[in-house]
């Protein structure tokens, strides 16, 4: 399998860290949506990262779709999400907040990086910033002071939260009062110290290693 996309995307990193954590073998190809448009479009003309090329050549788009498929094929991926309803609910809640954080942070990043100042719409930007702040505040309140969201080992919800917060700090940290989210920062720091996160840092051009099967 091939994972296509840059690790400075929180969505690409989410999938890469999950696969590394679960010991799912894959080849990572850090192809940029902006600098390598022709190369990316030959794989996926939708130009959406992450893209997964399955072993039979099928191309999948969207991190949620990719992880859902991987969970059907690899028990270790499925095990990253709890099966007991109360724990599943907690994990789903955190995942939804983290994905909202990613979405709003990406929107703010693109607004600043790609849109000319004269074409920016301040009411829309303020709305997105408010949504991001609300998502971060909720994650900060709900992040466990120790351990992981569903208890036990690191799970997909934890990976998603840490990848979201890492993107915020790395790309739009100057727009966010990081000191307001100390609990979330400590939680993410615990995750970032783990081998899978260190092997797939949120950096442009880094190639994640091939995972060793568990």
Secondary structure as UniProt FT lines:
FT   STRAND          2..4
FT   TURN            7..8
FT   HELIX           10..22
FT   STRAND          27..29
FT   TURN            33..35
FT   HELIX           37..43
FT   TURN            45..46
FT   STRAND          51..53
FT   TURN            55..56
FT   STRAND          59..61
FT   HELIX           63..73
FT   HELIX           75..78
FT   TURN            79..80
FT   HELIX           85..114
FT   HELIX           117..119
FT   HELIX           122..142
FT   TURN            149..150
FT   HELIX           156..171
FT   HELIX           173..175
FT   HELIX           178..181
FT   HELIX           182..192
FT   HELIX           195..199
FT   TURN            204..205
//
